[in-house]
């Protein structure tokens, strides 16, 4: 330890042997006694030397909401739709989706909504399942019905996580 209770680089280097993350193994300091903490997808790091702090900021990972008043919607993954159409709105599941991707629909329009499927897709709703492929769908019965879906099998199988209202399963 140096004077006034501060650590100098050589003392700190002797105290810090490595850092270990969730995966990937231990990381040892470089010749200058540094271990860099870098952000990845959706993560940034901000170092403030005067305060001896590193702040991690996460972005993304949530649902992007879109207000829509059209009759036909090609759904995008991790997107929620507020249906404001006066007539029936048909929302079609994305053809490509990863396990864990989310879709949400919040009813508002008088015509209600239907979620249509692509070839090979199916929606599981409790003990009910839609007809596999383009003939299957799940629909609102009231203009304010809502639904939240998660992709359970990449590209093909979705499960209802939550809903408000009575839904029609075809």
Secondary structure, DSSP 8 states (H G I E B T S, - for coil): --GGG---HHHHHHH---EE-SSS-EE---TTS-------TTEEEEEEGGGTEEEEEE---S-EEEEE-SSEEE--TTEEEEE--SS-EEEE--S---TT-EEEEEE-STT-EEEE--TT-EEEETTEE--SSTT-EEEESSTT-EEEEEEEETTTEEEEEEEES-EEE-
